[in-house]
Amino acid sequence: MNATLTDAKLSTTVDSVGCGNFVYTPNAQWSRLPDGWDLGEVTAVATDSRDRAFVFSRSAHPVQVFAPDGTLLSSWGEGLFARPPGITIGPDDSVYCTDDLDHTVRKFTPEGELLLVLGTSGAASDTGAFSVDYRNIRRAGLPFNFPTNVAISPAGDIYVTDGYGNARIHKFSAAGKLLFSWGAPGDQPGEFHVPHGIAIDRRGLVYVADRENSRIQVFSAAGDFIDQWKNIARPCQIFIDRNEHLFVAELGYRAGMFPGNEPPSPNPTGGRVSVYTLAGKLLAQWGGGDHPCKPGDFFAPHDICVDSHGDIYVSEVTHTAGILRGAIGPDSHTLQKFTRR
């Protein structure tokens, strides 16, 4: 199924973004930190049952926990992670952190107590890949080779996208036993070029952000291919809210492109956020990267989540994808909150 914009209009202004039932006030200065602290580069963000925001960053304080008003409540994980890419909070408020350079997924209490480790620290599976460049993958492999994100099913099973150095989805039991895996390198249904994000709906259907194929693939809980949505600009992460709207953080075609990969048009879209029904109907969309350092626009959206009030958090890998490459300046945001109006 090709997703198309119906009854929606792309819009980006400083005071409001979105359209229809999805209009928000952006805030790129939401978090309040002590003197001497910074967010570094925020790769991921997730909210718990109390609407606390767990911000996962490449900084001296990898997990920073904020109240909804941006007040810093606590931090943990100092010195623990090699490189954070993704964070997920389960129904019981357990916190799952992926560490791509360490090839592990760790489960914690909200206070940072380690409960479970998936994978072997520092040991990559044999896929032929030796870096986060997916073009080096020669074959599908076991968990993990640069894993990216986690989703928890209604039954409590753990699904992991594996990711940069592999082309598979792995399903684990709640206790951490590997149940099965699916996927292979490629662009056909059921194949992946960087399965980067993942979400599961109430029926147990699995939605995978197949980033470098610029599509979302939909599978059964057993990994059977059901559908795919195209016209999506390199999706990094997916979030399904309590009303079963699906939110997508799209990296776009102006950030982090691998050499030799050509964008689809002479003026390709930059980073943006899109909202869909679970049938693939596009309801709202904003961003596009024309003003990537302004509130409400994006350069490199990497993660997205929605709290119980319908407010949205979007993190961006602006340092890795933009500042280091000279594409944007150091004033660009790496975390924005969008308050629903």
Helices and strands as residue ranges (DSSP letters): E 17-19, E 22-27, E 41-47, E 53-58, E 63-66, E 72-76, E 86-89, E 95-99, E 104-108, E 114-118, G 134-136, E 147-152, E 158-162, E 168-172, E 178-182, E 195-200, E 206-210, G 211-213, E 215-219, E 225-229, E 235-240, E 246-250, E 272-276, E 282-287, E 301-306, E 312-316, H 318-318, I 319-323, E 335-340
